[in-house]
Amino acid sequence: MAVKLGFIGLGRMGQSMVDRLLSAGCNVAVYNRTAEKLQPLVARGARVAATIAEAARYAGVVLTMVSDDAALVAVTEGDGGLIEALPTGGVHIVMGTHSVGAIRSLAAAHTRGGQILLTAPVLGRPEAVTAGRLGVIVAGEPSAVERCLPILSALGRRVFRAGTDPGSAAAMKLANNCLLACAIEALGEAFSLVEKCGADRGVFRELITDGMFACPAYDTYARIIADKAWDQVGFTVALALKDIELGLAAGATAGVPLPSAQVCRERLLGAISHGDQRRDWAAMALEQARASGLA
């Protein structure tokens, strides 16, 4: 698939995604503020973009995978940012998790610049990218979605179309992460109960993942919690708190109470207060264990 694109943001997810795109035959120009992260991808065939503008102009289609709204503003606004650098008709695909408001504001800015914004947040950890199990939620102008579908399809197992409003995909991703946080919280409570009663954590893991909770989310996080593998990081506590707070903000704007997500926020704050911000967000269960007198 000889598709050309630029890619900005090479954290754990970004690196895995570029590697996947290179394996699919895409020609990728990569930009990252930390230059050493470029080297493994260059060895795989990626081209180095010296600036954001160079990545944007390489093919007129650029993907961003950055950590938060502030980082998205940093790569899009100002001299040399994407709004200035993308050509007329160029497409910016936002693949990180961002607030609904920030996405809608950015979409309007790109429209004023004669460009197109697609949101395409992803569902899955870095290992899901490698295994081809990533889900992608895309929203935006339909013809641009069709144009970019080969890129999005190369990243994983399925592309979910969320409509023409770029904010819709952002809302779906935030709702998904709030739901997943609630699942991790429930798992943490259940494992603490089992352990406090002296029962076998490993057997309990088999029990729940072989029955009605036999699904990837419960299987992945039940394994991490049963093994207390908080340092096998796919998604950090700090980033999870950011996403939950964005979800709560979206709920406040839309008039939707999210009491379960609020519980998850408190658990994540507790984990951060114990120095766990760089651990996997499954450390919510460690925080529950502490509250249960187990850690």
N, C-alpha and C positions, 0 to 999 in steps of 0.2 A: 504494500500500500504506500505509494510514493506521495504522501501528503506532507506538506511543509507547515510548520507551526513554530511559534515561540513559546517558551515556558519560563515563568518567573516564580521562584519560591521552591527551594530544595531542602525542606525539612524531611523527616522520615517518609511522610506520604508522598511529597513531591518527587523525591529520588526514586521511589518505587514506581510511581506513575510514569516518569520519563523512561525508566528502564523498560517498562511494559510497552510504551509507544515505540521505542527503538526496536524492540523485538518484533513489533508488528510491521516494521519497515518504514516508519515515519522518519522524516528529516526534521530534527529538532534543534533549534537554537536556544541555549539555556542561559539564564542570567540569575545570579544570586549575589547578595552582598558579601557573603563569606566565600571567597574564591576556591578554597580547598575542597568544598563540596562538589565542585564542578569536575574534578579530575577523574573519578571513576566513570562518570557518564561520558566524558570526552574519550576515554579509553574504549567505550562501547560504541562510539561513533557520533556522539552529539557535537554540535558546533557551539563554540563559546560566543555569546553576545556580550560585548564590552559594556553596554549600557541598556537600560530599559527600552530606550527608543530603538536601539538596534534589534532587540528581540521583537518589538512590536512591528517593525517594518520588514522583518525577514520574510513574512508571508502574508501579512495582513490579518492573520489569526493568531491571537496570543492567549495562553491559558495562565491564570494566576492561582497559586495554592499557597496563600499566606495566612498567618495565624489569627488575625483579628481585624476589626474595622480600621484601627489606626494604621496597621501595616498596609491595608488595601488603599487607604487614602494616600499613603506615602508613595505607592507605586503608580497611582493614577493621576494625581493632581500636581500642579506646578510645572516648572521648566523640565522638559524631558520626560514627563509622565505620560501614561498611556493615552489620556484624553488629548494631549497635544500631539503625541507621536503617531497614533494609529491613522492610517490613511482613510479618506472618505470611503465608506462602505466596509471598513475593517470591523472585525468581530473580536470582542473581548469576552472570554469564557471564564467566569468566576467559579472556581471549584472548591474554595474554602467555605467554612461555615461563618456566616455574617448575619448581622441584624437585618430584619425586613426593611427598616427605614433606610439603612445605609445602601442597600441594594437598589431600592426605588430611587433614591437620590442620584446614585451613580448611573442608573439607566437613563434618567433625564439628562444628565450631563453628557453622556455619550450620544444621545439623540441630538442634542444641540450641536455636537461636533460632527454630525453626519455619520455616526458610527452605530454599531449595534452591540448591546449587552445581552449575553445569555448567562443565566445562572445554571450551574451544573454541580451542586454539592454531591459528595460521594458518601456511600454507605459501606463501611468496612474498615478494618485495620490494615496496616501495611502488608501483612502476610496474605490478606485477601486479594490485594492487588497482584501480588506475585502469582497466586494460584488462579487468577482469572475469575474470582468470585465477587468482585466489586460491583455494587449497584450504583447507578448514576441517576439523579433526578434533574431533568432539564426543563427550563422554562424560558420563553422569549419568542422573538419573531419567527414564525413557522418556516420561512424559506431559509433563514440562517440556521435553524435547528437541523433541517435536512442537509444543508451544506456541511455541517460539522458532525453529522451523525457517525461517519466512519471513524472519526477521532474518538468520540465518546464510546462507541461500541468496542473499540480496540482495548479499552481500559478494563472491561469486565464482562459480567454475565448478562446484564440487562440494563436498558435505559428506560426510565419511567418518565413519561411526558406530563408535566404539571400544568401546561397551559401557556398562554401568551404573556402573562404578568410575571416578570422575573422575581418579584417578591414571593410568588407562590412556592417556588422551589425552596427558597430560604425558609419559609414558614414550615414546609414539610420536613426539612432537615432538622430544624429546631425541635419540632414535635417528636420526631424519631429519637433524637438524643435524650429528650426528657423522658420518653417512654423507656428507653434502654437504661437510663440512670435509675428509674424506679425498679426495673428488673434486678439490677445489681444490688440496690438497697434491700429488696426483698430476699435475695439470695444471701446477703450478709446476715440478715436477721435469722433466717432459717439455719444457716450453718452454725451460728453462735448458739442457737437453741440445742442443736444436735450435740455440739461439742460440750456445752455446759452440763448436759445430761449424761455425758460419758459414752455417747454412741460414736460409731466409726464414721469419720468425715468422708473417707473414700467410698464406702458403701452407699452413703447418702447421695454422693455425686452420681453413682451409677443408677441409683433408684430414680432420681428426678430426670436424668437425661435419657433414660430408656422408656419413660412413660409420657405423660401429658406435656412435659416440658422438653421433649426431644426436638430441639431446634438450635440453629447455630448460636444464637445469643446466649441461651442458657448453657449450652455445651461449652462454649468458650470461657465464659466467666465462672461457671461452676468449677471448671478445671483450675483456673487461676486461684480461686478462693480456696478450694480444697487443698491445693499445693502451697498456698500462701506465697505465690509467685508474684509478689507486688512489683518486683524489679524487671519483669518481662514486659517492657513498656511498649504499648501500641498507641495509647492515648493518655496523656498525663492528667493528673488531678487538676493542675492549674488550667489547662485548656478545657477540661470538663466543666469547671466552675464558670468559665467564660461563657460556654454554650448554654448552661442552665440559666444563667442570669439573662442572657439574650432571650431565651424562651419565656422566662418570667416577664421580661419587659414587653415582649410581643403579646403575652396574655393580658397584661395591664392595659395596653393600647386597645386591644380588641374587646376588653371587658370579659375576659375568660379567666375565672379563678383556677389556679394550678397548685392546690395544696400539697399534692405528692411531690411535685418538683421542688417546692419550698423545703420539704423535709430533706431532699437530696442536696439542696444548696447548703443546709446546715451541716450535713455530714461531710461534704467536701471542705467547707470552712474549717471544721474540726480536724480533718486530715492535714490541711495546710498548717494549722497551728501546731501540729506535731511534727512538722518538717517533711511531710510526704508529698509536696507539690510536684516533684519530678517523677514520682512513682506512677504506675498505671492507675487509672481511676477505679479499678477494682479494689484499691485500698480503701474505698468506702466501707468495705466489709471488715477491714482491719480496724477502722474507727468504731464500727459496731462491736467488734470483739473487745476493744478497750472499754467501751461502755458496759459490756457484759462481765468485766473482770477477768477476761481471758488473755489480755496482752498488756 
